[in-house]
Amino acid sequence: MKQITRQRLPFILTGVLVLLAVAAIAIFLATDNSAQIAEPAPTTTRVVGSEIPPPTATPTTPQLGIETSPLISGPLPESASANGKLVTGFPTSIISLPPGTEVTSSAITTEGDRMQVTVVASSSRSEDEVQSYFQDVFSALELQGAETPAAPDTRATTWSSGADSIVVATQTDGAITRFTIFALFTAGPS
């Protein structure tokens, strides 16, 4: 008799666990969750300040340990955006676009001595040609480049110097290369 009970014990325990799970699911489904669903989503609170941490007194390129000069100086342009063209005040002396680029949108956001720049565009050049173009432009400014993790089918490179950084993300769409540039600058004295 003990031998048979020992053989059945795992089956009995499994049955008990299944019954407990079914009971827990039934209780969960029977509970009125409408009060939880009806509550509004939490709102975000705008915090005055920037998401970018303040730079050190003398910006340096950490991997090289050398002092660097800011890429831009004040006064900074007003925050603005544009569709189909580069926004007024866009730093074309730093971020030039490949010839024949079609701009979808661009924007500048400034706060204090900080400026964020974005541009969404496309080019008939290949992805390699677009990335190579920006490598030439940013290397000439002595920026250090590094491949950056990106979404599938997207290639991204981050270029940086001191407190300034520029990310170029490219993606092929048929014969078109779509690219996005996101840059953060800290202005030096004017």
Backbone bond lengths (Angstrom), bond angles and torsions (degrees), N, CA, C in turn:
res aa  C-N    CA-C-N  psi(-1)  N-CA   C-N-CA  omega(-1)  CA-C   N-CA-C  phi
1 M - - - 1.440 - - 1.530 111.08 -
2 K 1.346 118.50 -43.14 1.448 122.07 178.86 1.524 110.70 -63.79
3 Q 1.340 117.56 -36.04 1.452 121.89 179.99 1.539 110.25 -62.36
4 I 1.303 118.74 -43.75 1.462 123.08 -178.92 1.523 110.12 -67.70
5 T 1.346 118.21 -40.86 1.463 121.97 179.51 1.530 110.27 -63.94
6 R 1.310 117.63 -40.67 1.464 120.62 178.60 1.524 111.77 -64.81
7 Q 1.315 117.20 -35.77 1.453 120.89 178.61 1.523 110.95 -70.49
8 R 1.325 116.86 -33.09 1.462 120.62 -178.58 1.532 112.70 -85.03
9 L 1.306 117.76 -17.27 1.464 121.50 -175.63 1.536 112.77 -53.74
10 P 1.328 121.87 -47.66 1.466 119.86 178.15 1.532 112.97 -59.44
11 F 1.325 117.03 -37.88 1.461 120.39 179.38 1.526 111.15 -68.89
12 I 1.313 116.10 -37.99 1.468 120.70 179.13 1.530 109.40 -66.20
13 L 1.341 117.28 -45.99 1.461 120.77 179.29 1.531 111.15 -62.62
14 T 1.320 117.76 -41.75 1.462 121.07 177.24 1.516 110.50 -61.34
15 G 1.323 117.08 -42.89 1.467 121.37 178.60 1.519 111.80 -61.59
16 V 1.326 116.75 -42.35 1.464 121.18 179.08 1.529 109.96 -64.06
17 L 1.329 117.98 -43.74 1.461 121.28 179.17 1.528 111.22 -63.37
18 V 1.319 117.79 -39.87 1.464 120.97 177.86 1.528 110.02 -63.91
19 L 1.322 117.45 -43.69 1.473 120.93 178.59 1.528 111.29 -62.39
20 L 1.346 117.66 -40.21 1.464 120.97 177.48 1.529 111.18 -64.98
21 A 1.322 117.19 -40.31 1.463 120.62 178.89 1.523 110.65 -65.19
22 V 1.341 117.15 -42.68 1.465 120.41 178.65 1.524 110.00 -63.38
23 A 1.312 117.61 -39.98 1.469 121.23 179.06 1.526 110.49 -65.32
24 A 1.316 117.67 -41.65 1.466 120.50 179.51 1.525 110.79 -64.60
25 I 1.321 117.44 -40.76 1.465 120.75 178.14 1.519 110.21 -64.98
26 A 1.320 117.43 -42.33 1.464 121.02 179.45 1.528 110.71 -62.52
27 I 1.317 117.49 -41.41 1.472 120.75 178.61 1.518 110.06 -65.63
28 F 1.320 117.15 -42.44 1.464 120.97 178.98 1.525 111.03 -61.61
29 L 1.315 117.03 -45.03 1.461 120.43 -179.20 1.525 112.20 -69.23
30 A 1.309 117.00 -30.38 1.460 120.32 -179.20 1.526 112.22 -78.92
31 T 1.326 117.18 -20.28 1.456 121.13 -179.69 1.523 109.44 -69.79
32 D 1.318 117.28 139.17 1.465 122.15 179.58 1.511 108.81 -79.33
33 N 1.339 116.68 105.60 1.463 122.21 179.42 1.514 111.92 -96.69
34 S 1.311 118.84 6.50 1.460 120.96 -175.95 1.518 111.98 -64.42
35 A 1.322 117.72 -31.14 1.470 119.72 179.17 1.525 110.22 -65.18
36 Q 1.346 117.03 -37.46 1.449 119.86 179.15 1.523 111.45 -69.35
37 I 1.306 117.02 -38.34 1.452 121.22 -178.28 1.520 111.04 -72.17
38 A 1.338 117.56 -33.76 1.452 121.23 -175.58 1.527 113.18 -74.43
39 E 1.333 117.31 -16.75 1.459 119.16 -178.49 1.520 110.17 -67.59
40 P 1.331 117.11 139.52 1.461 118.46 179.08 1.523 110.75 -68.96
41 A 1.314 114.63 153.55 1.462 120.23 177.29 1.527 108.92 -65.62
42 P 1.314 117.01 145.90 1.472 118.15 178.82 1.522 110.43 -61.25
43 T 1.301 115.44 145.35 1.464 119.87 179.18 1.516 109.09 -94.96
44 T 1.313 114.88 154.87 1.456 118.97 177.16 1.513 108.75 -92.11
45 T 1.289 115.06 149.73 1.454 120.62 179.04 1.520 107.81 -109.24
46 R 1.306 116.12 127.11 1.464 120.33 178.59 1.521 108.29 -73.30
47 V 1.290 114.75 127.88 1.456 121.51 178.36 1.520 107.36 -105.48
48 V 1.309 115.62 129.74 1.454 119.37 178.28 1.518 108.33 -70.12
49 G 1.299 116.05 130.49 1.457 120.56 -178.94 1.502 109.90 131.43
50 S 1.280 116.25 -173.07 1.449 121.23 -175.19 1.513 110.09 -115.85
51 E 1.319 115.77 154.15 1.454 120.83 175.13 1.518 111.13 -78.72
52 I 1.303 115.96 -12.13 1.452 121.08 -177.42 1.523 108.16 -89.66
53 P 1.335 117.38 125.39 1.461 117.99 178.57 1.525 110.57 -65.07
54 P 1.331 117.13 150.03 1.464 119.01 -179.55 1.524 111.00 -64.76
55 P 1.331 116.45 143.07 1.467 118.44 179.80 1.514 111.03 -74.31
56 T 1.313 114.66 166.85 1.457 119.43 175.19 1.523 108.11 -70.34
57 A 1.312 117.31 167.18 1.466 121.15 -178.25 1.525 111.39 -56.88
58 T 1.321 117.05 -42.11 1.459 121.13 176.90 1.516 107.00 -120.17
59 P 1.346 117.55 107.13 1.458 118.20 -179.82 1.521 111.03 -58.04
60 T 1.327 115.96 140.43 1.457 121.15 176.54 1.515 108.81 -132.72
61 T 1.307 115.76 158.01 1.448 120.83 171.36 1.520 104.62 -92.44
62 P 1.374 116.75 103.89 1.459 120.31 -171.25 1.524 114.65 -53.87
63 Q 1.341 117.21 -41.85 1.457 117.74 -176.27 1.518 112.59 -67.03
64 L 1.327 117.64 -22.78 1.460 120.20 179.78 1.525 112.98 -108.07
65 G 1.342 117.21 -17.84 1.451 121.58 179.58 1.517 113.29 67.80
66 I 1.332 118.13 29.41 1.462 120.84 -179.65 1.519 110.59 -113.37
67 E 1.316 116.08 151.62 1.456 120.59 176.58 1.516 109.14 -74.89
68 T 1.323 115.56 145.07 1.458 120.65 -179.57 1.523 109.63 -130.47
69 S 1.310 115.63 158.17 1.459 120.94 176.99 1.519 108.75 -99.42
70 P 1.339 117.57 143.90 1.464 119.53 176.90 1.533 110.18 -60.79
71 L 1.325 116.02 147.76 1.461 120.89 179.84 1.518 112.69 -77.22
72 I 1.338 117.50 -23.15 1.459 120.94 -179.24 1.520 109.68 -127.44
73 S 1.325 115.84 160.81 1.464 120.39 175.44 1.521 107.70 -133.61
74 G 1.330 115.65 159.93 1.462 120.93 -179.24 1.501 110.99 -76.15
75 P 1.291 118.62 171.43 1.466 124.92 -6.15 1.527 110.64 -74.67
76 L 1.337 115.19 149.27 1.456 121.02 -178.38 1.529 110.30 -86.48
77 P 1.339 117.38 153.83 1.466 120.04 177.83 1.531 110.71 -69.41
78 E 1.315 115.84 163.86 1.467 120.91 175.79 1.524 109.33 -69.17
79 S 1.321 116.87 152.91 1.461 121.22 174.13 1.522 108.51 -63.50
80 A 1.325 116.20 136.86 1.460 120.88 -179.26 1.521 109.29 -165.30
81 S 1.329 115.87 168.08 1.462 121.20 175.64 1.522 109.04 -143.14
82 A 1.313 115.81 161.94 1.471 121.14 179.51 1.522 109.19 -149.99
83 N 1.315 116.19 147.78 1.457 122.08 174.62 1.517 108.73 -109.53
84 G 1.331 115.95 135.18 1.454 120.88 176.77 1.512 115.05 79.29
85 K 1.320 118.43 2.97 1.466 121.66 179.37 1.524 109.67 -160.28
86 L 1.331 115.11 170.55 1.458 119.53 174.95 1.523 108.66 -77.79
87 V 1.296 116.00 135.26 1.451 122.40 179.56 1.535 110.09 -64.21
88 T 1.308 117.07 148.51 1.463 121.68 176.50 1.530 108.94 -58.85
89 G 1.321 116.23 131.37 1.469 121.16 -179.22 1.517 113.10 93.75
90 F 1.336 117.78 -0.93 1.467 120.83 179.17 1.529 108.84 -59.20
91 P 1.334 118.14 132.84 1.472 121.16 -174.70 1.531 112.91 -77.43
92 T 1.338 116.54 71.87 1.470 121.05 -178.26 1.528 112.79 -65.80
93 S 1.339 117.68 -18.65 1.468 118.97 177.05 1.526 110.76 -72.16
94 I 1.318 117.04 -17.82 1.466 121.59 178.39 1.524 110.22 -106.34
95 I 1.327 116.08 -47.86 1.461 121.55 -177.66 1.521 108.64 -112.88
96 S 1.319 115.96 91.19 1.466 119.32 173.65 1.522 107.01 -92.75
97 L 1.306 116.91 150.97 1.455 121.28 -177.59 1.525 110.11 -104.05
98 P 1.331 116.64 150.94 1.466 119.09 179.01 1.531 110.95 -58.04
99 P 1.329 117.39 143.70 1.471 119.85 177.48 1.536 110.50 -54.57
100 G 1.326 115.71 141.34 1.460 121.03 179.68 1.515 114.41 81.80
101 T 1.328 117.84 7.29 1.461 121.11 179.49 1.519 110.53 -68.75
102 E 1.324 115.82 138.86 1.459 121.75 174.51 1.535 107.36 -106.09
103 V 1.332 116.00 114.75 1.468 120.85 -178.00 1.524 108.98 -83.46
104 T 1.326 116.43 128.37 1.461 122.12 175.57 1.519 109.57 -86.99
105 S 1.344 116.02 -49.18 1.462 120.77 178.56 1.520 109.50 -158.12
106 S 1.321 115.47 159.44 1.458 121.12 176.61 1.519 108.65 -151.65
107 A 1.324 115.44 157.04 1.468 119.46 -179.09 1.514 110.37 -156.54
108 I 1.322 114.02 152.68 1.463 122.80 173.00 1.519 106.35 -129.81
109 T 1.318 115.95 133.62 1.455 121.60 173.50 1.520 106.89 -126.51
110 T 1.321 116.66 125.81 1.460 119.91 179.94 1.519 110.34 -121.99
111 E 1.307 113.94 148.87 1.465 121.82 175.08 1.520 107.12 -154.80
112 G 1.314 115.69 116.71 1.467 119.81 -177.91 1.515 110.04 60.48
113 D 1.348 116.52 -123.38 1.463 120.23 -179.62 1.532 112.32 -99.17
114 R 1.337 116.61 16.34 1.463 120.60 -177.68 1.527 111.37 -111.56
115 M 1.309 115.73 143.41 1.457 121.05 177.95 1.528 109.25 -136.15
116 Q 1.327 115.23 131.27 1.458 122.45 174.81 1.521 106.74 -110.59
117 V 1.322 116.41 133.45 1.461 121.92 -177.97 1.521 108.45 -126.64
118 T 1.332 116.88 135.06 1.457 120.58 174.11 1.522 109.26 -133.19
119 V 1.315 115.03 148.03 1.463 120.80 172.65 1.526 107.46 -146.94
120 V 1.321 115.35 137.02 1.457 122.70 174.32 1.523 105.18 -117.50
121 A 1.340 116.66 127.29 1.470 119.59 -173.80 1.522 110.11 -152.48
122 S 1.328 114.84 176.41 1.461 120.73 175.76 1.519 108.99 -143.47
123 S 1.340 113.94 158.66 1.462 120.66 -177.78 1.522 108.75 -144.25
124 S 1.321 116.34 151.84 1.463 120.56 174.96 1.525 110.56 -81.96
125 R 1.332 117.63 -5.54 1.471 121.91 176.83 1.525 109.28 -72.49
126 S 1.337 116.46 157.93 1.468 120.95 177.25 1.528 109.71 -70.07
127 E 1.312 115.55 163.86 1.470 120.64 178.50 1.528 110.40 -59.77
128 D 1.333 117.06 -41.99 1.466 120.80 178.63 1.528 111.08 -62.57
129 E 1.346 116.92 -40.44 1.460 120.24 179.63 1.528 111.62 -66.08
130 V 1.341 116.59 -39.03 1.467 119.87 178.95 1.526 109.78 -66.48
131 Q 1.319 117.40 -47.20 1.470 120.59 178.89 1.525 110.42 -61.99
132 S 1.312 117.23 -40.56 1.469 121.17 179.19 1.532 111.05 -64.84
133 Y 1.331 116.20 -39.52 1.469 120.18 178.06 1.530 109.88 -57.84
134 F 1.347 116.37 -49.39 1.465 119.27 -179.16 1.522 111.76 -68.19
135 Q 1.315 117.74 -32.26 1.466 119.80 175.54 1.522 109.80 -60.61
136 D 1.310 117.52 -43.71 1.468 120.79 178.81 1.529 111.42 -63.72
137 V 1.339 116.47 -45.90 1.469 121.53 -178.09 1.526 110.89 -62.85
138 F 1.335 117.08 -49.51 1.465 120.13 -173.96 1.527 112.52 -78.32
139 S 1.320 118.18 -30.27 1.468 120.13 174.93 1.528 110.22 -64.90
140 A 1.342 116.40 -36.51 1.466 120.38 178.23 1.528 110.81 -63.42
141 L 1.340 117.16 -25.07 1.475 121.89 177.17 1.528 111.13 -89.93
142 E 1.342 116.21 6.70 1.466 123.68 -179.39 1.525 112.91 63.41
143 L 1.332 116.70 32.05 1.462 120.84 174.55 1.519 108.65 -84.24
144 Q 1.318 116.23 147.75 1.457 122.26 178.83 1.521 108.53 -95.51
145 G 1.330 118.14 128.24 1.463 122.32 -177.76 1.508 112.34 -105.84
146 A 1.338 115.01 148.41 1.462 121.08 176.04 1.521 108.88 -151.20
147 E 1.336 115.86 139.38 1.463 119.96 175.20 1.526 107.98 -60.16
148 T 1.324 115.39 143.39 1.460 121.57 -176.32 1.522 109.03 -123.80
149 P 1.346 118.65 138.04 1.465 119.03 176.37 1.532 110.01 -56.56
150 A 1.327 115.78 140.58 1.458 120.36 -177.39 1.521 109.79 -145.05
151 A 1.321 115.09 171.93 1.462 122.10 177.62 1.531 109.63 -62.58
152 P 1.329 116.91 160.30 1.465 119.21 177.60 1.533 111.05 -54.78
153 D 1.315 116.08 144.18 1.472 124.19 179.93 1.528 113.13 63.47
154 T 1.318 117.17 17.16 1.462 122.10 178.00 1.522 108.09 -122.59
155 R 1.307 115.72 138.69 1.467 121.95 177.56 1.517 107.56 -115.29
156 A 1.315 117.34 127.87 1.465 120.79 -177.18 1.526 110.55 -130.26
157 T 1.323 113.90 143.15 1.457 121.49 176.00 1.517 108.31 -132.45
158 T 1.318 116.23 135.06 1.463 121.44 176.16 1.518 108.20 -105.72
159 W 1.332 114.81 130.39 1.461 122.74 177.66 1.515 107.07 -113.14
160 S 1.335 117.93 132.23 1.463 118.82 -176.76 1.513 112.35 -146.84
161 S 1.326 112.39 158.20 1.461 122.18 175.42 1.524 106.02 -159.76
162 G 1.318 116.41 115.51 1.462 119.33 -179.83 1.515 111.21 59.80
163 A 1.333 116.34 -126.00 1.464 121.29 -178.06 1.522 112.37 -89.78
164 D 1.338 118.45 2.57 1.458 122.27 -178.16 1.525 110.29 -102.38
165 S 1.339 116.14 139.45 1.463 119.63 176.77 1.523 110.32 -147.17
166 I 1.331 114.29 149.58 1.458 122.13 -179.59 1.527 107.08 -136.65
167 V 1.331 117.00 127.29 1.456 121.74 175.95 1.522 108.06 -110.82
168 V 1.323 115.91 129.01 1.466 122.17 175.55 1.521 107.34 -115.82
169 A 1.342 116.25 118.51 1.463 121.63 178.26 1.523 108.24 -114.86
170 T 1.329 116.70 129.00 1.457 121.55 -178.45 1.519 110.37 -121.74
171 Q 1.341 114.52 151.91 1.462 120.38 178.75 1.527 107.72 -150.86
172 T 1.327 116.64 133.05 1.455 121.49 179.34 1.517 109.62 -84.79
173 D 1.333 115.17 134.70 1.462 122.32 177.21 1.528 107.07 -133.28
174 G 1.327 116.26 85.63 1.460 120.69 -174.42 1.518 109.46 68.67
175 A 1.342 116.94 -124.53 1.465 121.46 179.88 1.523 111.64 -89.30
176 I 1.323 116.94 1.99 1.466 122.55 -177.06 1.525 109.56 -107.09
177 T 1.332 116.45 142.22 1.462 121.59 171.07 1.523 106.95 -108.76
178 R 1.306 115.78 118.38 1.458 121.35 176.14 1.527 107.20 -93.31
179 F 1.327 115.92 139.74 1.463 117.77 178.06 1.520 111.45 -142.49
180 T 1.318 113.14 152.59 1.455 122.15 177.95 1.517 107.39 -127.48
181 I 1.322 115.12 137.14 1.462 120.65 176.11 1.517 107.39 -120.14
182 F 1.314 115.79 131.93 1.458 122.82 176.23 1.522 106.52 -128.69
183 A 1.329 116.27 120.68 1.462 119.98 -176.42 1.520 111.01 -129.58
184 L 1.320 115.80 144.17 1.464 123.22 175.50 1.518 107.90 -125.27
185 F 1.325 115.05 126.70 1.464 120.66 -179.22 1.526 109.58 -126.94
186 T 1.329 115.60 147.32 1.462 122.02 169.50 1.518 106.12 -116.50
187 A 1.313 114.99 119.93 1.468 120.87 -174.97 1.518 111.52 -71.74
188 G 1.325 113.92 140.81 1.453 120.40 171.69 1.525 108.87 -86.91
189 P 1.303 118.32 178.82 1.463 120.63 179.11 1.528 111.23 -62.09
190 S 1.346 115.79 147.91 1.474 118.76 -178.45 1.502 111.75 -78.18
